[in-house]
Amino acid sequence: MEVTVKTALLIIDVQKAIDHPKWGIRNNLDAERKIAELLSHWRHKKWPVVHIKHSSKELTSPYREGQPLHDFKEEVFPEIGEKIIEKSTNNAFVGTELDTYLKSLSIEHLAVVGVLTQHSVDCTARMAASLGYHVSVISDATAATGVTDCRGTSWSADDVHHITLVHIGADYASICTSAEVISNR
């Protein structure tokens, strides 16, 4: 991934709510550290950073505004001047100002990190590509949870993560690691 000033780091849903037991076991417990490294790199370069904050409308969701786990995790807490966009769906573009904001900065490329790989990361990356952005999903700065399919077969968080990345990478985004991104610029 070639990173330029026209590339924004998009941090999706990295809030304390992701640690709630209702989500089950997730893979890539090192994702927050990798995101923090990327965030530090972006801040050092003074490149644009956008924090996506999920504000669920579901009464029992740990992501609901006013719940104790709604806040950003400390590792990625926004600094003054960094854009925060709240969403209430799994797609950071739906019902938000994200596209308008990115266009106002002439952003052409998005480096996407966050949780969950199979939910908001996937949906947002696909929509970004459909809107004409060049998208890179940073594989070691995202994380998934396990799922059980309609046949009753259980898939581990690691399997879900990698299968989702394969699908995103097939048509919508390049898949790379945080080290590849940082070493490129």
GIJO-V287919 format. One line per field, one symbol per residue. ss: DSSP state (A for helix, B for strand, O for the rest). phi: phi as a letter, one per 40 degrees, with the letter a starting at -180 (. if undefined). Layout:
ss->???
phi->???
This chain:
ss->OOOOOOBBBBBBOOBAAAAOAAAOOBOOOOAAAAAAAAAAAAAAAOOOBBBBBBOBOOOOOOOBOOOOOOOBOAAAOOOOOOBBBBBOOOOOOOOOOAAAAAAAOOOOBBBBBBBOAAAAAAAAAAAAAAOOOBBBBBBBBBBOBOBBOOOOOBBOAAAAAAAAAAAAAAAOOBBBOAAAAAAAO
phi->.ccbccbbcbbbfcbddcccdccgcbcfccdccccccccccccdcgccbbccbcbcccdcccccdgcccccccdcbdccdgccbbcbbbcbcccgbcdcccccccfcbbbbbbhbcdcbccccccccdccchccbbbcccbbabbcabcccgccbcdcccdcccccccccbbacbabccccccca
